[in-house]
Amino acid sequence: MTTSGTVRRVDELDLPELDVLGVERAEALERIRAVQAEHWLARTPLGYCVTRYEDCVAVLRDRRFHSILSVIPELAGVERSRARRRKSILSMEGAEHDRLRRLVAPAFTPAAAERLRPEMGRILEGLLDEVADRGACDLQQEVAERYPIPVICALLGAPASDWAKFSHWATEVFKIFNGTVAEDLPAIEAALGELDEYVEALVARRRAEPRDDLLSALIAIEEEGDRLSGEELVMLVEALLLAGTDTTRNQLGCSVALLLEHPEHWALLGERPELAPRAVEETMRRLGAVRATGRIASEDIEYRGVLFPQGTLVAVSLAGANHDPRVFPDPDRLDLTGEGSGERGPVQLTFGSGVHHCLGAALARAELAEALPRLARRFPDLALDGPITWKPPTNGIWGPEHLPVRWTVPAR
């Protein structure tokens, strides 16, 4: 029914239609921007989509809008699933979520990530050494896919030789975001079972023999007598392994692909590595590996004179927000120096905002800031060596599948 006053139910509004399911990135962005010019909200086949920066931030920071992650299996018609057998910090809400974030936040500060920079550099240089003399490679498969997982291994104190296992588990588990949960469920469940066994054994070893690593630090955390339970430790390690793997490897591919469209910026980054933090933010804004996130109204919510009834699905277009001309006056311009918006412009939203802002954002930023200038210095004339093969647009975390590149091998 119609509510009183000027507030109207969202399903009563005359809203523009937006359908980007399965649509390639460039076309999807054009559709979003066309709707964005007309209204801050659009109707979609699954619910509604917020398109403008200011409203995206507001919805992400409104704690009445809960993460959609916990209901993805139900939305896909999966009644009972191992994929939701254990609560994750990625989908928790309220006091339960606040407690965990408060306990683990000291382990995920920028300073903690900075301490791993030497290890990040060593890992990346080792990967580049393997391909340097060839003059060509698939940068996504041979470098980007293999880079963040040994970093996570080093962070947790897991053997670097186990990176292939983590890569497989991350790929399988994150199929939950791809819109094909029903058919992918056996693979997701199998990966979760294997990951559970591995992490439980790792936690048990660290309890018995603490080391100077993140897992030992998480085990030792205590605040006024409050400690993480064994199940919470396993859940947090799994969340870090998965979220810290798939997002970073896809974003590194996206960032390199974008920079190769601008050779002058690639050269500038090689000459001025201090621009790396800015390059990370700008490439994540222009071509983010996470293009949208989902929320569900936990109760009747009124926002900007619109009533979202409990259970309403709301997509937040991170790509639309990152290209909103009201916030980024020249949204298609790649600006590595900050001259277009001052040294500190608006914050890109690929990491999200609010209580579910990416917990590992500092780690991902450090990994990308370490990798991009090293690549630019090592291969100053890096160029595409054929068309990029992109992952399906239905992938929730998206990037290149294959990124063929070439470079000049110096004469010896």
Beta strands, then each sheet from edge to edge (+ up, - down):
strand 1: 8-9
strand 2: 41-43
strand 3: 48-50
strand 4: 65-67
strand 5: 136-138
strand 6: 292-297
strand 7: 301-303
strand 8: 306-308
strand 9: 313-317
strand 10: 383-384
strand 11: 389-390
strand 12: 400-402
strand 13: 404-406
sheet 1: 1+ 8+ 7-
sheet 2: 2+ 3- 9- 6+ 4-
sheet 3: 5+ 13- 10+
sheet 4: 11+ 12-
end
